Amino acid sequence: MKLLDFPRIGEQCFEQRLANGMLVRVVPKRGFARKYAFVAVDFGAIDTTFVRNGVRVRMPDGIAHYLEHKMFDLPEGSADGMFAALGASPNAFTSYAMTAYHFSCAEHFADNLRLLLRMVTTPYFTPESVEKERGIITQEIRMYEDNAEQRAAEDLFAALYREHPVRTSIAGTEESIGEISAQSLYDCFRAFYQPSNMVLCVTGDVDAQEVFDIAEEMTPKTASDLPERDYGAPETMEPAEARTMRRMEISMPTFALGFKCEPVGKGMESMRREIIGDLAAEILVGESSPLYQRLYESGLIDGGFSVGYESIKDACLISASGDSDDPEAVLSAILEEAARIAREGFEPDLFRRLKKSALGRRTRDLDSFESICYRICAYQFDGVDYFTFPEAYASVAPEDVRAFLTNTIRPERAVLSVVQPKK
């Protein structure tokens, strides 16, 4: 066990990599009654195609999300009820790049941690339980399909990318989940739910050595080789489609627009790119920007408008979304403002203010147990220690942001996805 010290943010953490390859981190928070544990698996919705033991495998879309649901089944019953009996609140989620399982509790922490680790390392799928879950997930898919914002975002990804699996829904479709069986769930579990492909992060007033001992006790002693993932042929910066439109039962148009960015590697450079991308989005059309004020005052956007940078394993983009009676005008205004910034630059005070504000938000987020654990795991999978974010911010200069905007916010990289009201 080693102690890592991060004086710039006033944090410490204990770290140990187990013999089976699992990374365990404990962030002590003395004096808190609540304790929080988070297990992340480097396996998400985009990991449907891979090579294992020399064989290329293609799994149905939505299988990572389906597997997340079924991991709560244990031979003696549902883990949900067992957590409840121990006074814990469990949950889980699947993103494009990660599956995570977590709980919070005030008592019986050691027992709850043993249960969490046993759950994520014990596959138990019967044909009957898999079939029963199909109906539950079908209802979830239909709920997503009735959400205009969700449909606009998914249509945006499908239009931006030709090959990358981010173009498919996290939950899959009714047709794709119909192909999922107990055997395919076991196959995905064996491929990806290896200790060396997981991170356990714990925060609260806990004994770090006890956490490490429980992790060693409850996880397999060895791990198999991980499969080689396949995200398709490298993408050009030209989108598959420039425009998408569908109609739904809504009162006013909802839109999502995006600009493709070059993918970035792992390590500190991935964190720097995220910071550059987020600052670029804020300077271009964030709430503090002149363009945002003009669009808002003219009624082209409302308070629900948002903008930001996203990176999902070789799929990177700047995106914005909201409601508008004229989404094309919003896109045109963003392109015009980006061209102006490329020519004239932006106010140095705006850059300093936004950078300081973003760093302050990240630092305040260290008060959130959920945020700490999620970010530690997500950044670890990208090959960087999350607690080094102050150094990453310090390395970003105005010219980095201006160059990124100039290169990225261009008409030939743009997609506009609109959901219109039914006539």
C-alpha positions as CSV (number, residue, x, y, z in Angstrom):
1,M,0.0,0.0,0.0
2,K,1.3,3.4,-0.9
3,L,0.2,6.9,0.1
4,L,-0.2,9.5,-2.6
5,D,-0.2,13.1,-1.7
6,F,-1.7,15.9,-3.8
7,P,-1.0,19.2,-1.9
8,R,-2.4,21.5,-4.6
9,I,-5.9,20.2,-3.9
10,G,-5.4,19.1,-0.3
11,E,-6.1,15.4,-1.0
12,Q,-4.4,12.2,-0.2
13,C,-5.2,8.7,-1.2
14,F,-4.0,5.2,-0.6
15,E,-3.4,3.0,-3.6
16,Q,-2.6,-0.7,-4.2
17,R,-2.7,-2.9,-7.2
18,L,-3.6,-6.4,-6.3
19,A,-1.8,-9.5,-7.7
20,N,-4.8,-10.1,-10.0
21,G,-4.3,-6.7,-11.6
22,M,-7.2,-4.8,-9.9
23,L,-6.4,-1.2,-8.9
24,V,-7.8,-0.2,-5.5
25,R,-7.9,3.4,-4.3
26,V,-9.1,4.7,-1.0
27,V,-9.7,8.5,-0.5
28,P,-10.0,9.1,3.3
29,K,-12.6,11.6,4.5
30,R,-12.4,11.6,8.2
31,G,-15.4,12.4,10.4
32,F,-18.0,11.5,7.8
33,A,-20.6,8.9,8.8
34,R,-21.4,8.0,5.2
35,K,-19.1,5.7,3.2
36,Y,-19.2,5.1,-0.5
37,A,-17.7,2.3,-2.7
38,F,-17.6,2.3,-6.5
39,V,-16.4,-0.6,-8.8
40,A,-15.9,0.4,-12.4
41,V,-15.4,-2.0,-15.3
42,D,-13.6,-0.8,-18.5
43,F,-16.5,-2.1,-20.6
44,G,-19.3,0.0,-22.1
45,A,-21.9,0.1,-24.8
46,I,-19.3,0.6,-27.5
47,D,-17.4,-2.6,-26.7
48,T,-19.5,-4.9,-28.9
49,T,-16.8,-6.0,-31.3
50,F,-13.6,-7.6,-30.1
51,V,-11.1,-10.3,-30.7
52,R,-10.6,-13.0,-28.0
53,N,-8.4,-16.1,-28.3
54,G,-7.9,-15.3,-31.9
55,V,-11.6,-15.2,-32.7
56,R,-13.5,-12.0,-33.8
57,V,-16.7,-11.6,-31.8
58,R,-19.7,-9.4,-32.5
59,M,-22.1,-9.0,-29.6
60,P,-25.6,-7.5,-29.9
61,D,-26.0,-3.8,-29.3
62,G,-27.0,-3.1,-25.7
63,I,-25.3,-6.1,-24.2
64,A,-23.2,-4.1,-21.7
65,H,-26.4,-2.5,-20.3
66,Y,-28.2,-5.9,-20.2
67,L,-25.2,-7.4,-18.4
68,E,-25.3,-4.6,-15.8
69,H,-28.9,-5.4,-15.0
70,K,-28.2,-9.1,-14.7
71,M,-25.2,-8.8,-12.4
72,F,-27.5,-8.1,-9.5
73,D,-28.7,-11.7,-9.7
74,L,-26.8,-14.1,-7.3
75,P,-27.5,-17.8,-6.8
76,E,-29.3,-17.1,-3.5
77,G,-31.4,-14.2,-4.8
78,S,-31.2,-10.5,-5.7
79,A,-28.4,-8.4,-4.4
80,D,-30.7,-5.5,-4.1
81,G,-32.5,-7.1,-1.1
82,M,-29.2,-8.1,0.5
83,F,-27.9,-4.5,0.3
84,A,-31.2,-3.2,1.8
85,A,-30.9,-5.7,4.7
86,L,-27.4,-4.2,5.4
87,G,-28.7,-0.6,5.3
88,A,-27.0,0.3,2.0
89,S,-28.3,2.1,-1.1
90,P,-27.0,0.3,-4.3
91,N,-27.1,1.4,-7.9
92,A,-25.4,0.9,-11.2
93,F,-25.1,2.5,-14.7
94,T,-23.8,1.8,-18.1
95,S,-22.2,4.5,-20.3
96,Y,-20.7,4.3,-23.7
97,A,-17.3,3.4,-22.2
98,M,-17.9,2.1,-18.7
99,T,-20.1,0.0,-16.5
100,A,-20.2,0.8,-12.8
101,Y,-21.7,-0.5,-9.6
102,H,-21.8,1.4,-6.3
103,F,-23.4,1.7,-2.9
104,S,-23.4,4.1,0.0
105,C,-24.0,3.3,3.6
106,A,-23.5,4.5,7.2
107,E,-23.2,1.0,8.8
108,H,-22.0,-2.5,7.9
109,F,-19.5,-1.1,5.4
110,A,-17.3,-4.2,5.3
111,D,-20.2,-6.5,4.7
112,N,-21.6,-4.3,2.0
113,L,-18.2,-4.1,0.3
114,R,-17.9,-7.9,0.4
115,L,-21.3,-8.1,-1.2
116,L,-20.5,-5.6,-3.9
117,L,-17.3,-7.4,-4.9
118,R,-18.9,-10.8,-4.8
119,M,-21.7,-9.5,-7.0
120,V,-19.4,-8.1,-9.7
121,T,-17.3,-11.2,-9.8
122,T,-20.1,-13.8,-9.7
123,P,-22.0,-14.3,-13.0
124,Y,-25.4,-16.1,-12.5
125,F,-27.6,-16.1,-15.6
126,T,-30.5,-18.5,-16.3
127,P,-32.5,-18.5,-19.5
128,E,-35.6,-17.7,-17.6
129,S,-34.2,-14.7,-15.8
130,V,-32.6,-13.4,-19.0
131,E,-35.9,-13.6,-20.8
132,K,-37.7,-11.9,-17.9
133,E,-35.2,-9.0,-18.0
134,R,-35.9,-8.5,-21.7
135,G,-39.3,-7.1,-21.0
136,I,-38.0,-4.7,-18.4
137,I,-35.2,-3.4,-20.7
138,T,-37.7,-3.1,-23.6
139,Q,-39.8,-0.7,-21.5
140,E,-36.6,1.3,-20.8
141,I,-35.8,1.5,-24.5
142,R,-39.3,2.7,-25.3
143,M,-39.0,5.3,-22.6
144,Y,-35.8,6.6,-24.2
145,E,-37.4,6.6,-27.6
146,D,-40.2,8.9,-26.3
147,N,-37.6,11.5,-25.1
148,A,-36.9,14.1,-27.8
149,E,-33.6,15.3,-26.3
150,Q,-32.4,11.7,-26.1
151,R,-33.4,11.1,-29.8
152,A,-31.7,14.3,-31.0
153,A,-28.5,13.3,-29.2
154,E,-28.5,9.7,-30.5
155,D,-29.3,11.0,-34.1
156,L,-26.4,13.4,-33.8
157,F,-23.9,10.6,-33.0
158,A,-25.3,8.4,-35.8
159,A,-24.8,11.3,-38.2
160,L,-21.4,12.3,-37.0
161,Y,-19.8,8.8,-37.2
162,R,-19.7,6.2,-40.0
163,E,-18.0,3.4,-38.2
164,H,-17.5,4.1,-34.5
165,P,-20.0,2.2,-32.3
166,V,-20.9,5.4,-30.4
167,R,-23.4,5.8,-33.2
168,T,-25.6,3.1,-31.6
169,S,-27.8,3.5,-28.5
170,I,-26.4,2.5,-25.1
171,A,-29.4,0.3,-24.4
172,G,-29.6,-1.1,-27.9
173,T,-32.8,-1.6,-29.7
174,E,-35.7,-4.0,-29.2
175,E,-34.4,-6.1,-32.1
176,S,-30.8,-6.2,-30.8
177,I,-31.6,-7.2,-27.2
178,G,-33.8,-9.9,-28.7
179,E,-30.5,-11.6,-29.7
180,I,-29.0,-11.6,-26.1
181,S,-28.9,-14.9,-24.4
182,A,-27.4,-16.3,-21.1
183,Q,-24.5,-17.6,-23.1
184,S,-23.7,-14.2,-24.7
185,L,-23.8,-12.6,-21.3
186,Y,-21.4,-15.2,-19.9
187,D,-19.1,-14.6,-22.9
188,C,-19.0,-10.8,-22.3
189,F,-18.5,-11.3,-18.6
190,R,-15.5,-13.7,-19.1
191,A,-14.0,-11.3,-21.7
192,F,-14.2,-8.0,-19.7
193,Y,-15.1,-8.6,-16.1
194,Q,-11.5,-9.4,-15.2
195,P,-9.9,-7.9,-12.1
196,S,-7.2,-6.2,-14.3
197,N,-10.0,-4.5,-16.1
198,M,-11.6,-3.0,-13.0
199,V,-11.0,-0.2,-10.5
200,L,-12.3,-0.2,-7.0
201,C,-12.5,3.3,-5.4
202,V,-13.7,3.9,-1.8
203,T,-14.1,7.2,0.0
204,G,-15.3,8.0,3.6
205,D,-14.0,7.4,7.1
206,V,-12.7,3.9,6.4
207,D,-9.6,1.8,7.1
208,A,-7.6,1.6,3.9
209,Q,-5.9,-1.6,4.8
210,E,-9.2,-3.2,5.5
211,V,-10.5,-2.2,2.1
212,F,-7.4,-3.8,0.4
213,D,-7.7,-7.0,2.5
214,I,-11.4,-7.3,1.6
215,A,-10.6,-6.7,-2.1
216,E,-8.0,-9.5,-2.1
217,E,-10.3,-11.8,-0.2
218,M,-13.4,-11.3,-2.5
219,T,-11.8,-11.1,-6.0
220,P,-10.3,-13.9,-8.1
221,K,-6.6,-14.6,-7.5
222,T,-5.7,-14.4,-11.2
223,A,-7.1,-12.7,-14.4
224,S,-7.2,-13.8,-18.0
225,D,-5.9,-11.8,-20.9
226,L,-8.2,-9.0,-22.1
227,P,-9.6,-9.0,-25.6
228,E,-8.6,-6.6,-28.3
229,R,-11.3,-4.1,-28.9
230,D,-12.4,-3.0,-32.4
231,Y,-14.1,0.3,-32.9
232,G,-14.1,0.2,-36.7
233,A,-11.9,1.9,-39.3
234,P,-10.4,5.3,-38.4
235,E,-12.8,8.1,-38.9
236,T,-12.3,11.1,-41.2
237,M,-13.4,14.4,-39.9
238,E,-16.2,14.5,-42.4
239,P,-19.5,13.5,-40.8
240,A,-21.7,10.7,-42.3
241,E,-24.6,13.2,-42.7
242,A,-24.8,16.9,-42.3
243,R,-28.5,17.0,-41.2
244,T,-31.0,14.7,-39.5
245,M,-34.6,15.4,-38.8
246,R,-37.5,13.4,-37.2
247,R,-40.9,14.3,-35.8
248,M,-42.3,13.6,-32.4
249,E,-45.2,14.8,-30.2
250,I,-43.5,17.9,-28.8
251,S,-44.4,21.5,-28.6
252,M,-41.3,23.1,-30.1
253,P,-38.2,21.9,-32.0
254,T,-35.4,20.3,-30.0
255,F,-31.9,20.2,-31.5
256,A,-28.4,18.8,-30.9
257,L,-25.5,20.0,-33.0
258,G,-21.9,18.8,-33.1
259,F,-18.5,19.2,-34.6
260,K,-16.1,16.3,-35.0
261,C,-12.7,16.6,-33.3
262,E,-9.5,14.6,-33.9
263,P,-9.2,11.7,-31.4
264,V,-6.6,12.1,-28.7
265,G,-4.4,9.5,-27.0
266,K,-4.3,8.4,-23.4
267,G,-2.5,10.0,-20.5
268,M,-2.1,13.7,-19.6
269,E,-2.8,14.8,-23.1
270,S,-6.3,13.4,-22.9
271,M,-7.0,15.4,-19.8
272,R,-5.5,18.6,-21.4
273,R,-7.7,18.1,-24.5
274,E,-10.8,17.8,-22.3
275,I,-9.9,21.0,-20.5
276,I,-9.1,22.8,-23.8
277,G,-12.4,21.5,-25.4
278,D,-14.5,22.6,-22.4
279,L,-12.9,26.1,-22.3
280,A,-13.3,26.4,-26.1
281,A,-17.0,25.5,-25.8
282,E,-17.5,28.0,-23.0
283,I,-15.7,30.9,-24.7
284,L,-17.6,30.2,-27.9
285,V,-21.2,30.0,-26.6
286,G,-21.1,29.3,-22.9
287,E,-23.3,31.4,-20.5
288,S,-20.6,33.9,-20.0
289,S,-19.9,34.4,-23.8
290,P,-21.2,37.4,-25.9
291,L,-22.7,35.0,-28.4
292,Y,-24.8,33.3,-25.7
293,Q,-26.2,36.6,-24.6
294,R,-27.1,37.5,-28.2
295,L,-28.8,34.2,-28.9
296,Y,-30.7,34.3,-25.6
297,E,-31.9,37.9,-25.9
298,S,-33.1,37.2,-29.5
299,G,-35.1,34.2,-28.4
300,L,-33.1,31.7,-30.4
301,I,-32.2,29.7,-27.3
302,D,-33.6,29.5,-23.8
303,G,-32.2,28.6,-20.3
304,G,-32.0,24.9,-21.2
305,F,-29.2,25.4,-23.8
306,S,-26.0,23.6,-23.0
307,V,-22.6,23.2,-24.7
308,G,-19.5,21.1,-23.9
309,Y,-16.8,18.7,-25.1
310,E,-17.1,14.9,-25.1
311,S,-14.5,12.2,-25.7
312,I,-15.5,8.5,-25.9
313,K,-12.5,6.4,-26.9
314,D,-11.6,7.8,-30.3
315,A,-14.9,9.6,-30.7
316,C,-14.4,13.3,-29.8
317,L,-16.8,16.2,-30.4
318,I,-18.0,19.6,-29.3
319,S,-21.7,19.5,-28.9
320,A,-24.6,21.9,-28.1
321,S,-28.2,21.2,-27.5
322,G,-31.5,22.9,-26.5
323,D,-34.8,24.1,-27.8
324,S,-35.1,26.6,-30.6
325,D,-37.6,27.7,-33.3
326,D,-34.7,28.1,-35.6
327,P,-31.8,25.6,-35.0
328,E,-30.2,26.5,-38.3
329,A,-29.8,30.1,-37.2
330,V,-28.1,28.9,-34.0
331,L,-25.7,26.8,-36.0
332,S,-24.9,29.7,-38.3
333,A,-24.3,32.1,-35.4
334,I,-21.9,29.6,-33.8
335,L,-20.0,29.2,-37.1
336,E,-19.8,33.0,-37.6
337,E,-18.5,33.5,-34.0
338,A,-15.9,30.8,-34.4
339,A,-14.7,32.4,-37.6
340,R,-14.5,35.8,-35.8
341,I,-12.5,34.3,-32.9
342,A,-10.1,32.7,-35.5
343,R,-9.5,36.1,-36.9
344,E,-9.5,38.3,-33.9
345,G,-9.0,36.0,-30.8
346,F,-10.9,36.4,-27.6
347,E,-10.6,38.6,-24.5
348,P,-7.7,37.4,-22.2
349,D,-9.8,38.3,-19.2
350,L,-12.6,36.0,-20.4
351,F,-10.1,33.1,-20.7
352,R,-8.6,33.7,-17.2
353,R,-12.0,34.0,-15.6
354,L,-13.4,30.8,-17.2
355,K,-10.3,28.8,-16.5
356,K,-10.3,29.9,-12.9
357,S,-14.0,29.1,-12.6
358,A,-13.6,25.7,-14.1
359,L,-10.7,24.8,-11.8
360,G,-12.8,26.0,-8.9
361,R,-15.7,23.8,-9.8
362,R,-13.5,20.8,-10.1
363,T,-12.0,21.5,-6.7
364,R,-15.5,21.9,-5.1
365,D,-16.5,18.6,-6.7
366,L,-14.0,16.9,-4.4
367,D,-16.6,17.3,-1.7
368,S,-18.8,14.8,-3.6
369,F,-18.0,11.2,-2.9
370,E,-19.8,10.1,-6.1
371,S,-17.8,12.6,-8.2
372,I,-14.4,11.6,-6.7
373,C,-14.9,7.9,-7.3
374,Y,-16.4,8.2,-10.8
375,R,-13.7,10.5,-12.0
376,I,-10.8,8.6,-10.5
377,C,-12.0,5.4,-12.3
378,A,-12.9,7.1,-15.6
379,Y,-9.5,8.9,-15.8
380,Q,-7.6,5.8,-14.8
381,F,-9.1,4.0,-17.8
382,D,-7.7,6.9,-19.9
383,G,-4.3,6.5,-18.4
384,V,-4.1,9.5,-16.2
385,D,-4.5,10.2,-12.4
386,Y,-7.5,12.5,-11.9
387,F,-6.0,14.3,-9.0
388,T,-3.4,15.8,-11.3
389,F,-6.0,18.1,-12.9
390,P,-4.5,21.3,-11.4
391,E,-1.3,20.6,-13.3
392,A,-3.3,20.0,-16.5
393,Y,-5.2,23.3,-16.1
394,A,-1.9,25.2,-15.5
395,S,-0.5,23.9,-18.8
396,V,-3.4,25.2,-20.9
397,A,-2.8,28.6,-22.6
398,P,-5.2,30.9,-24.6
399,E,-3.5,29.9,-27.9
400,D,-4.3,26.3,-27.3
401,V,-8.0,27.1,-27.0
402,R,-8.0,29.5,-30.0
403,A,-6.2,26.9,-32.2
404,F,-8.7,24.2,-31.2
405,L,-11.6,26.4,-32.0
406,T,-10.1,27.4,-35.4
407,N,-9.5,23.8,-36.3
408,T,-12.7,22.3,-35.0
409,I,-15.7,24.7,-35.5
410,R,-15.9,24.5,-39.2
411,P,-18.9,23.9,-41.6
412,E,-17.5,20.7,-43.0
413,R,-17.3,19.1,-39.6
414,A,-20.8,20.1,-38.5
415,V,-24.0,18.1,-38.0
416,L,-27.4,19.4,-37.0
417,S,-29.9,17.0,-35.5
418,V,-33.4,18.3,-35.1
419,V,-36.6,16.9,-33.6
420,Q,-39.6,18.8,-35.0
421,P,-43.1,18.8,-33.6
422,K,-45.6,16.7,-35.6
423,K,-47.8,18.7,-37.8
